[in-house]
Amino acid sequence: MNKLIDEIWQYSHYYGDMLFTSLRLHENEEDYAAILVLFNAMELICKSVRENYNQNFLQDLSDLKNKNILSEEDYDFLASKESGIRGIRNIMTHRNAYQYCLEGTDGKALPFAEPGTWTIVFESYAPRIIQILYEIINNSHWKIEE
């Protein structure tokens, strides 16, 4: 992950530093905060490559997908309200997260009230999110032109 973040840092020191901060928070077992910083960086990067800060996250993802900067599979991973990052993000930022659970790969409920759930979320999703952000930045340099 560090190599990808180094590449993102070349695009923007600010966003690279945010992602490194997210990793540091995770290493210090502050996974809820690590995820918030990761998700914030994700949204800001999506907006920055479009050079448009006036739309919501779902509109940003749709635009990136329509311009073939974001694959259909990655779009579903990020945008799905039920099983994607957007669903987790919405629970974290728009609702009382502690009332909800995440379904683990084994079908068990992982309550957001348990700190270990945030560790699982970070370790399960951060590598793929960072890979997607790297690809968005690399794909956007020559495709974003209105």
Beta strands, then each sheet from edge to edge (+ up, - down):
strand 1: 101-103
strand 2: 109-111
sheet 1: 1+ 2-
end
